[in-house]
Amino acid sequence: MATVTAPNPYKLTAAQSKFYHERGYLLGLPPVYTPAEMAGINAELPNLLALLRPGETPGDIREWHHTSTYLYEIVMNPKILDLVEGILGPNFYVWGSHFFIKEPRTPGTVPWHQDAYYWPLSPCNTVTVWVAFDDVDEGNGGMKLIPGSHRGGLMKHGQTADANATLSLGLADGSDFSAADAVQFRLKAGEVSLHDDRAIHGSQGNPSDRRRAGLTIRYSGTNVKADLSVSPDFVAHLCRGTDTYGHTPYAPAPTARYARKDYRRNEAPADGYQLNPTEPAQIAQ
Ligand SMILES: O=C(O)CCC(=O)C(=O)O
């Protein structure tokens, strides 16, 4: 008798992939982690936070998936990789991971920005997977994104005037987009959203009594080349397929459960890196 296998819910449909490419984001995906699995992941998080040095914040946990199997297992979760494959195709690597944690009643905002403006990567072919560690919504500073904004090219970012901003550079509402057009991301713990590296997004502070924690993971097609003179610590792990380009340095998988990576963080220059756009017309002023 022929066996019937259920369709893989993490393989994107043509409609989902089309939506992502047209709108620059994707929501409504099946949970990657069950509530019990997410409770286990959250229970381990303090072990990572304990490695922060005085004066550092969870936002300083950047790229520790290179050194901690705790995070490496998340960034290499086959369900997440299936979702990413539906956007990037069969050959891609992971290079970034970064926590965005807003404790209850904290004012920290993420100014409107395009990720690609910050990154010395070319061309733009990077997907962020935002893994919700908590339930996130408008009440606790969930992310918002301007649909279709990834199709307008990169815009010149300015120094943020907002004293609570957790990024140095941002885009002013009303310049070339309106915050009124933003989509509010709502996720349950264990769910993920996807967004394009050129999509304008940001988030408000967290006035609620609930924590709002998310882990961003950055996946790029193997065609994406990092400028190693700007980002000397750039290193990746091949997730799927093969790399026929040969310009990305790869690292071995970590062995420790929790360990720091001392990551040299270069501030983005005010004019961006001017490397990223796929179009010859570079930064729209
Ligand atoms: O978590 C947030 O509010 C913002 C995340 C973000 O800026 C990013 O994924 O680049």
The ligand as an ORCA input file, in Angstrom:
! r2SCAN-3c Opt
* xyz 0 1
  O      12.812     43.732     17.168
  C      12.620     44.822     16.694
  O      11.800     45.597     17.158
  C      13.380     45.283     15.488
  C      14.150     44.211     14.805
  C      15.010     44.757     13.761
  O      15.233     45.925     13.653
  C      15.652     43.871     12.811
  O      15.285     42.723     12.688
  O      16.534     44.359     12.109
*
